[in-house]
Amino acid sequence: MANFRSVLLGLARSRSHFNFGIGNSPRNSTLSSANGLLAYVFAGKLLVRARLFSSTGLPSHIVLEMPALSPTMNQGNIAKWRKKEGDKINVGDVLCEIETDKATLEFESMEEGFLAKILAPEGSKDVLVGRPIAITVEDPDEINNIPDDSFSGLEPKDEKPTDTLANSAEPKVGTSNVIAKRLLESKQSIPHLYLSSDVILDPLLAFRKELKEQYNVKVSVNDIVLKAVALALKTVPEANVYWNDEKGESVSCDSVDISVAVATEKGLMTPIVRNADQKSLSAISLEVKELAEKARAGKLKPDQFQGGSFSITNLGMFPVDYFCAIINPPQACILAVGRGNMVVEPVIGTDGVEKPVIVTKMSLKLSADHRVFDGQLASKFFSALSSNFSNIRRLLLL
């Protein structure tokens, strides 16, 4: 990294402007040169966006920009600066905390240097993605050579002038126009295929009670549903896919990663239980609790809510019998779980006589991307899922 950076610095000194970037996201890496080279560096805790400039009268410096830390983020808040102007910065040091529409994340430095200028002070609200927030330099003696207006002209090209924004009739975009916009795009661009089925819940409830009384293992109905879905995806791997817009085709997922819808003050979050098919019920239960707590506290890392191969949303704790959910792209499926209801069903006894029996049924409604799923594949998945509910104890064996 040091040698690579030295080459870039040398190139920067030989030109009036030079932008550089390294792209590395959880799914792929990119390096582009449109309108200067913009950068995304996956730093574990966030995606860092930066530009390096060298121009007449100015020392070589790095401009750090507000990064896009989630698929729905178009602006962020500077919650707290951990470093102040003039401070030495080491690799891995936390520069500041950025509050997004989903969580509060730590901005880690990928380079050594000195914090020359803070362009977005602590408490700054609604800083647009791509807007400069700080400038760093290599040499502490160069700090005073960075003028206060050094970031002038580096704003995103599509940003509207202040007077236009002030007179604009468009409402301010908050966490909930962002979520609504994304769901609207999903409904408009994804052909939703809906399938529903009721499963008898009594074996699951009895199994859950047994785990608690005999083994002191406490799991929720949703934990068991998650495990049942994960094993159904393992049984029907062709259902464990997502849609790739660039390729215009479905792509198989390497692992069974289940997103769980969690309601927070900032809107709906979908933390991910990765490799769910390989984990025990108790491990899943513990992980879901931890992820839900982090989601509500705004402390999820990007890799804990970005990606996933399948989503589950459960309103069974409310008086909701059944509902349809909207697909969370690029995933191809989401399962909506309603509450359990006691119903009377005719059952033929051992004597061959039909008699009424009270059972508890739960509604499952699958929303699937019709570009990926046809009726046959969706039915095959539902069949595997229903089998897991019929023989609930097999969840302990697989």
FENMOPE-V949635 format. One record per residue. N is the residue number from 0. SS is DSSP state (helix for helix, strand for strand, loop for the rest). D_LAST is the distance of its C-alpha to the last C-alpha in Angstrom with 2 decimals. Layout:
BEGIN
n=N ss=SS d_last=D_LAST
n=N ss=SS d_last=D_LAST
END
This chain:
BEGIN
n=0 ss=loop d_last=44.21
n=1 ss=helix d_last=47.67
n=2 ss=helix d_last=49.21
n=3 ss=helix d_last=47.70
n=4 ss=helix d_last=49.06
n=5 ss=helix d_last=52.45
n=6 ss=helix d_last=52.66
n=7 ss=helix d_last=51.89
n=8 ss=helix d_last=54.50
n=9 ss=helix d_last=57.02
n=10 ss=helix d_last=56.42
n=11 ss=helix d_last=56.64
n=12 ss=helix d_last=60.05
n=13 ss=loop d_last=61.36
n=14 ss=loop d_last=60.67
n=15 ss=loop d_last=61.64
n=16 ss=loop d_last=58.05
n=17 ss=loop d_last=54.80
n=18 ss=loop d_last=51.31
n=19 ss=loop d_last=48.26
n=20 ss=loop d_last=44.50
n=21 ss=loop d_last=41.21
n=22 ss=strand d_last=38.24
n=23 ss=loop d_last=34.66
n=24 ss=loop d_last=32.13
n=25 ss=loop d_last=28.32
n=26 ss=loop d_last=28.22
n=27 ss=loop d_last=31.50
n=28 ss=loop d_last=34.88
n=29 ss=loop d_last=38.27
n=30 ss=loop d_last=41.89
n=31 ss=loop d_last=44.54
n=32 ss=loop d_last=48.26
n=33 ss=loop d_last=49.12
n=34 ss=loop d_last=51.76
n=35 ss=loop d_last=51.34
n=36 ss=loop d_last=48.12
n=37 ss=loop d_last=45.77
n=38 ss=loop d_last=42.93
n=39 ss=strand d_last=39.39
n=40 ss=strand d_last=38.06
n=41 ss=strand d_last=34.50
n=42 ss=loop d_last=35.15
n=43 ss=loop d_last=31.76
n=44 ss=loop d_last=33.11
n=45 ss=loop d_last=34.89
n=46 ss=strand d_last=36.42
n=47 ss=strand d_last=39.98
n=48 ss=strand d_last=42.68
n=49 ss=strand d_last=46.00
n=50 ss=strand d_last=49.20
n=51 ss=strand d_last=51.69
n=52 ss=strand d_last=55.38
n=53 ss=loop d_last=58.63
n=54 ss=loop d_last=61.90
n=55 ss=loop d_last=65.57
n=56 ss=loop d_last=66.43
n=57 ss=loop d_last=62.84
n=58 ss=loop d_last=60.88
n=59 ss=loop d_last=57.52
n=60 ss=strand d_last=54.93
n=61 ss=strand d_last=51.42
n=62 ss=strand d_last=50.94
n=63 ss=strand d_last=47.63
n=64 ss=strand d_last=46.61
n=65 ss=loop d_last=44.45
n=66 ss=loop d_last=41.08
n=67 ss=loop d_last=38.75
n=68 ss=loop d_last=35.71
n=69 ss=loop d_last=33.70
n=70 ss=loop d_last=33.76
n=71 ss=loop d_last=35.90
n=72 ss=loop d_last=38.28
n=73 ss=loop d_last=41.91
n=74 ss=strand d_last=43.52
n=75 ss=strand d_last=42.87
n=76 ss=strand d_last=44.64
n=77 ss=strand d_last=45.73
n=78 ss=strand d_last=44.56
n=79 ss=strand d_last=45.96
n=80 ss=strand d_last=47.51
n=81 ss=loop d_last=46.51
n=82 ss=loop d_last=49.24
n=83 ss=loop d_last=52.88
n=84 ss=loop d_last=55.36
n=85 ss=loop d_last=56.53
n=86 ss=loop d_last=53.47
n=87 ss=strand d_last=52.09
n=88 ss=strand d_last=48.60
n=89 ss=loop d_last=46.23
n=90 ss=loop d_last=43.08
n=91 ss=loop d_last=40.25
n=92 ss=loop d_last=42.68
n=93 ss=strand d_last=41.88
n=94 ss=strand d_last=44.78
n=95 ss=strand d_last=44.01
n=96 ss=strand d_last=41.48
n=97 ss=strand d_last=40.99
n=98 ss=strand d_last=40.02
n=99 ss=loop d_last=38.40
n=100 ss=loop d_last=37.50
n=101 ss=loop d_last=33.98
n=102 ss=loop d_last=34.31
n=103 ss=strand d_last=36.70
n=104 ss=strand d_last=36.12
n=105 ss=strand d_last=37.95
n=106 ss=strand d_last=40.12
n=107 ss=strand d_last=39.96
n=108 ss=loop d_last=42.69
n=109 ss=loop d_last=41.93
n=110 ss=loop d_last=45.52
n=111 ss=loop d_last=48.17
n=112 ss=strand d_last=51.30
n=113 ss=strand d_last=53.15
n=114 ss=strand d_last=52.69
n=115 ss=strand d_last=55.94
n=116 ss=strand d_last=55.70
n=117 ss=strand d_last=53.47
n=118 ss=loop d_last=53.94
n=119 ss=loop d_last=51.70
n=120 ss=loop d_last=52.51
n=121 ss=loop d_last=50.22
n=122 ss=loop d_last=49.73
n=123 ss=loop d_last=50.14
n=124 ss=loop d_last=48.51
n=125 ss=loop d_last=47.23
n=126 ss=strand d_last=47.76
n=127 ss=strand d_last=46.98
n=128 ss=loop d_last=44.43
n=129 ss=loop d_last=46.48
n=130 ss=loop d_last=49.30
n=131 ss=strand d_last=50.49
n=132 ss=strand d_last=49.66
n=133 ss=strand d_last=50.93
n=134 ss=strand d_last=52.81
n=135 ss=strand d_last=52.37
n=136 ss=strand d_last=54.77
n=137 ss=loop d_last=54.82
n=138 ss=loop d_last=58.06
n=139 ss=helix d_last=58.98
n=140 ss=helix d_last=62.55
n=141 ss=helix d_last=61.38
n=142 ss=helix d_last=60.12
n=143 ss=helix d_last=63.57
n=144 ss=helix d_last=63.98
n=145 ss=loop d_last=61.31
n=146 ss=loop d_last=63.21
n=147 ss=loop d_last=61.75
n=148 ss=loop d_last=61.81
n=149 ss=loop d_last=60.04
n=150 ss=loop d_last=57.12
n=151 ss=loop d_last=59.44
n=152 ss=loop d_last=58.49
n=153 ss=loop d_last=54.90
n=154 ss=loop d_last=53.47
n=155 ss=loop d_last=51.19
n=156 ss=loop d_last=53.34
n=157 ss=loop d_last=52.09
n=158 ss=loop d_last=52.83
n=159 ss=loop d_last=55.53
n=160 ss=loop d_last=58.72
n=161 ss=helix d_last=59.04
n=162 ss=helix d_last=61.68
n=163 ss=helix d_last=59.61
n=164 ss=helix d_last=56.66
n=165 ss=helix d_last=59.03
n=166 ss=helix d_last=60.50
n=167 ss=loop d_last=57.31
n=168 ss=loop d_last=56.37
n=169 ss=loop d_last=52.68
n=170 ss=loop d_last=50.63
n=171 ss=loop d_last=49.03
n=172 ss=loop d_last=45.42
n=173 ss=loop d_last=43.11
n=174 ss=helix d_last=39.39
n=175 ss=helix d_last=39.11
n=176 ss=helix d_last=41.71
n=177 ss=helix d_last=39.29
n=178 ss=helix d_last=36.12
n=179 ss=helix d_last=38.09
n=180 ss=helix d_last=39.30
n=181 ss=helix d_last=35.87
n=182 ss=helix d_last=34.59
n=183 ss=helix d_last=37.81
n=184 ss=helix d_last=37.35
n=185 ss=helix d_last=33.82
n=186 ss=helix d_last=35.20
n=187 ss=helix d_last=38.18
n=188 ss=helix d_last=36.56
n=189 ss=loop d_last=33.17
n=190 ss=loop d_last=33.29
n=191 ss=strand d_last=30.92
n=192 ss=strand d_last=29.24
n=193 ss=strand d_last=28.22
n=194 ss=strand d_last=25.94
n=195 ss=strand d_last=25.19
n=196 ss=strand d_last=23.35
n=197 ss=strand d_last=23.18
n=198 ss=strand d_last=20.18
n=199 ss=strand d_last=20.80
n=200 ss=loop d_last=19.88
n=201 ss=helix d_last=20.77
n=202 ss=helix d_last=17.46
n=203 ss=helix d_last=16.05
n=204 ss=helix d_last=19.26
n=205 ss=helix d_last=19.20
n=206 ss=helix d_last=15.70
n=207 ss=helix d_last=16.90
n=208 ss=helix d_last=20.08
n=209 ss=helix d_last=18.54
n=210 ss=helix d_last=16.60
n=211 ss=helix d_last=19.97
n=212 ss=helix d_last=22.21
n=213 ss=helix d_last=20.49
n=214 ss=helix d_last=18.61
n=215 ss=loop d_last=20.64
n=216 ss=loop d_last=17.68
n=217 ss=loop d_last=19.04
n=218 ss=loop d_last=17.02
n=219 ss=loop d_last=18.59
n=220 ss=helix d_last=17.97
n=221 ss=helix d_last=17.75
n=222 ss=helix d_last=14.98
n=223 ss=helix d_last=12.82
n=224 ss=helix d_last=14.24
n=225 ss=helix d_last=13.41
n=226 ss=helix d_last=9.66
n=227 ss=helix d_last=10.01
n=228 ss=helix d_last=12.26
n=229 ss=helix d_last=10.30
n=230 ss=helix d_last=7.53
n=231 ss=helix d_last=10.76
n=232 ss=helix d_last=12.41
n=233 ss=helix d_last=9.96
n=234 ss=helix d_last=10.56
n=235 ss=loop d_last=14.19
n=236 ss=helix d_last=15.13
n=237 ss=helix d_last=18.76
n=238 ss=helix d_last=18.31
n=239 ss=loop d_last=17.31
n=240 ss=strand d_last=21.01
n=241 ss=strand d_last=24.07
n=242 ss=strand d_last=27.76
n=243 ss=strand d_last=30.12
n=244 ss=loop d_last=33.63
n=245 ss=loop d_last=35.40
n=246 ss=loop d_last=34.02
n=247 ss=loop d_last=34.04
n=248 ss=strand d_last=30.70
n=249 ss=strand d_last=26.95
n=250 ss=strand d_last=25.06
n=251 ss=strand d_last=21.42
n=252 ss=loop d_last=19.54
n=253 ss=loop d_last=18.33
n=254 ss=loop d_last=15.41
n=255 ss=loop d_last=13.67
n=256 ss=loop d_last=16.12
n=257 ss=strand d_last=16.55
n=258 ss=strand d_last=20.09
n=259 ss=strand d_last=20.87
n=260 ss=strand d_last=24.43
n=261 ss=strand d_last=26.44
n=262 ss=strand d_last=30.07
n=263 ss=strand d_last=32.52
n=264 ss=loop d_last=36.31
n=265 ss=loop d_last=36.36
n=266 ss=strand d_last=34.34
n=267 ss=strand d_last=30.77
n=268 ss=strand d_last=28.45
n=269 ss=strand d_last=24.99
n=270 ss=strand d_last=23.29
n=271 ss=strand d_last=20.13
n=272 ss=strand d_last=16.71
n=273 ss=loop d_last=16.00
n=274 ss=loop d_last=12.78
n=275 ss=helix d_last=11.10
n=276 ss=helix d_last=7.84
n=277 ss=helix d_last=7.80
n=278 ss=loop d_last=9.09
n=279 ss=loop d_last=8.74
n=280 ss=helix d_last=10.60
n=281 ss=helix d_last=13.65
n=282 ss=helix d_last=13.79
n=283 ss=helix d_last=13.65
n=284 ss=helix d_last=16.27
n=285 ss=helix d_last=18.47
n=286 ss=helix d_last=18.43
n=287 ss=helix d_last=19.32
n=288 ss=helix d_last=22.14
n=289 ss=helix d_last=23.48
n=290 ss=helix d_last=23.49
n=291 ss=helix d_last=25.16
n=292 ss=helix d_last=27.78
n=293 ss=helix d_last=28.55
n=294 ss=helix d_last=28.85
n=295 ss=helix d_last=31.33
n=296 ss=helix d_last=33.22
n=297 ss=loop d_last=33.44
n=298 ss=loop d_last=31.90
n=299 ss=loop d_last=29.04
n=300 ss=loop d_last=29.38
n=301 ss=helix d_last=29.50
n=302 ss=helix d_last=26.23
n=303 ss=helix d_last=24.52
n=304 ss=loop d_last=25.58
n=305 ss=loop d_last=26.53
n=306 ss=loop d_last=24.27
n=307 ss=loop d_last=20.82
n=308 ss=loop d_last=19.48
n=309 ss=strand d_last=19.05
n=310 ss=strand d_last=20.63
n=311 ss=strand d_last=20.15
n=312 ss=strand d_last=23.32
n=313 ss=strand d_last=23.46
n=314 ss=loop d_last=26.82
n=315 ss=loop d_last=25.58
n=316 ss=loop d_last=27.49
n=317 ss=loop d_last=30.67
n=318 ss=loop d_last=32.51
n=319 ss=loop d_last=30.96
n=320 ss=loop d_last=29.76
n=321 ss=loop d_last=28.72
n=322 ss=loop d_last=29.62
n=323 ss=loop d_last=29.25
n=324 ss=loop d_last=28.24
n=325 ss=loop d_last=29.69
n=326 ss=loop d_last=27.62
n=327 ss=loop d_last=27.46
n=328 ss=loop d_last=28.66
n=329 ss=loop d_last=27.76
n=330 ss=strand d_last=24.43
n=331 ss=loop d_last=24.37
n=332 ss=strand d_last=22.54
n=333 ss=strand d_last=22.59
n=334 ss=strand d_last=21.22
n=335 ss=strand d_last=23.71
n=336 ss=strand d_last=22.59
n=337 ss=strand d_last=25.44
n=338 ss=strand d_last=26.09
n=339 ss=strand d_last=25.26
n=340 ss=strand d_last=28.33
n=341 ss=strand d_last=29.34
n=342 ss=strand d_last=30.70
n=343 ss=strand d_last=32.24
n=344 ss=strand d_last=30.75
n=345 ss=strand d_last=32.29
n=346 ss=strand d_last=30.28
n=347 ss=strand d_last=31.57
n=348 ss=loop d_last=31.61
n=349 ss=loop d_last=31.65
n=350 ss=loop d_last=35.41
n=351 ss=loop d_last=35.12
n=352 ss=loop d_last=36.64
n=353 ss=strand d_last=35.29
n=354 ss=strand d_last=35.17
n=355 ss=strand d_last=34.19
n=356 ss=strand d_last=31.06
n=357 ss=strand d_last=30.11
n=358 ss=strand d_last=26.60
n=359 ss=strand d_last=25.17
n=360 ss=strand d_last=24.28
n=361 ss=strand d_last=23.04
n=362 ss=strand d_last=24.18
n=363 ss=strand d_last=22.10
n=364 ss=strand d_last=24.28
n=365 ss=strand d_last=23.22
n=366 ss=strand d_last=25.80
n=367 ss=strand d_last=25.35
n=368 ss=strand d_last=27.66
n=369 ss=loop d_last=29.43
n=370 ss=loop d_last=30.24
n=371 ss=loop d_last=26.58
n=372 ss=loop d_last=25.35
n=373 ss=loop d_last=27.24
n=374 ss=helix d_last=26.77
n=375 ss=helix d_last=24.83
n=376 ss=helix d_last=22.13
n=377 ss=helix d_last=21.93
n=378 ss=helix d_last=21.70
n=379 ss=helix d_last=18.93
n=380 ss=helix d_last=16.87
n=381 ss=helix d_last=17.94
n=382 ss=helix d_last=17.07
n=383 ss=helix d_last=13.38
n=384 ss=helix d_last=13.53
n=385 ss=helix d_last=15.47
n=386 ss=helix d_last=13.12
n=387 ss=helix d_last=10.44
n=388 ss=helix d_last=13.46
n=389 ss=helix d_last=14.74
n=390 ss=loop d_last=11.85
n=391 ss=helix d_last=10.86
n=392 ss=helix d_last=9.47
n=393 ss=helix d_last=6.36
n=394 ss=helix d_last=5.55
n=395 ss=helix d_last=5.87
n=396 ss=loop d_last=3.81
n=397 ss=loop d_last=0.00
END
